[in-house]
Amino acid sequence: MRKPKSSGKTTAELLKEAAISLFGQYGYEGTSVRLIAQRAGVTAGQITANFGSKENLFNEIVMEIYVSTCKDYDPIIGEYEYLKNENLCTEEAVWRLIERIIDTQIEFTLNLKNLDAVKIINIHSFNENMRTSTKLAQLTKSKIEDTLADLLRDVFKQKKRLHSLTISRAVNGSIVSFAEHAELLYNEVLNSKYMPQSKIWMKEYLKNFIMDSLRNEALRE
């Protein structure tokens, strides 16, 4: 097998880089150990040596995606904690934070660089066995969903927390599921000559739809 040119990356990094692309392209079941190794330019035995199995490799990738993504929400979570501690959680301030969370989720989903990562999140989210096998990833995901749920509870004053958490998960799931048609969107719309305007329009449309739905829910008795 031809070895890749020296890139300064470790074998584990090469394998993860190859696996992210292949999982995004072919899915978990459609990506073999041999294919990952071939793309990385190493022997198949290196997957066992570095990760133990394909499943462990996939789980580590999922964990890294969630942990990395969660960092984008830390400033929002930090501001929310500050506002609560200082008794400054006005309804206007809470809605502003909710909008920032929605913006952050949409920015991630519609970023071309994250296309494979979003597909991997979909694989992980809709596979029961994989969901239970990556506890840290679940905790990270829950951190985002719980923060949005707490914010929603502040504006859904008469509603219970379970109601807010259900809506939070629905919002998160709907944005992630948006990626199911990402390739069509990217190929037919985002890569067209109208790409900048189309991307802005889709982001604004999706955000406005979600925000309007949340505001309408808050007004319900």
Secondary structure, 3 states (H helix, E strand, C coil): CCCCCCCCCCHHHHHHHHHHHHHHHHCCCCCCHHHHHHHHCCCCHHHHHHHCCHHHHHHHHHHHHHHHHHHCCHHHHHHHHHHHHCCCCCHHHHHHHHHHHHHHHHHHHCCHHHHHHHHHHHHHHCCHHHHHHCHHHHHHHHHHHHHHHHHHHHHCCCCCHHHHHHHHHHHHHHHHHHHHHHHHHHHHHHCCCCHHHHHHHHHHHHHHHHHHHHHHHHHCC
